[in-house]
Amino acid sequence: MLASLKLLDLMADKSESMAKQWAKEVVKNPKTPYYHSIDQDKIIPQAAEFYQKLSRVYTDKDPFTAVKAFMGKFAEARFKEKVPLHEALYAIILMRRHIWLYAEFQAIFISIIEQHQALDSQLRTILMFDYISYAFTEKYWELMNQESAGKNKK
């Protein structure tokens, strides 16, 4: 649990720094061309907010419900921006990677016990991102279907 708390603190306290690292990668990654022409200053806040919200729901009794609520809004925003679904999802995958890259860079998991706790924390993070992926794609798909239904009525 100690490693989980360290990771939560890192996400909450360093969300802006983590978001900046993520933005540097997402604007040049070949799997996210939508983001290539976007100013990093415009996308850093979305990642920083994502990290802050994730740090708050991480220990909820019912994290799926909490994740579904904040990812619904996140999906709506990306949908309105016309980010292709596969690129938006890959941007989220990059956010996950940057949690661990940042934690590793900060060397927050040092001792053998902490390494074991880090593994537990990593498993919990994977579960959260499974929930995130499901909730995000579910909402995005719903929005796509609504948009399509609206076009078919015309």
Protein Blocks (a to p, Z undefined) as FASTA:
>chain_A
ZZmmmmmmmmmmmmmmmmmmmmmmmmmgfklmmlmmpcfklmmmmmmmmmmmmmmmmmgm
blmlmmmmmmmmmmmmmmmnopafklmmmmmmmmmmmmmmmmmmnopalbfmlmmmmmmm
mmmmmmmmmmmmmmmmmmmmmmmmmmmmmmmmZZ
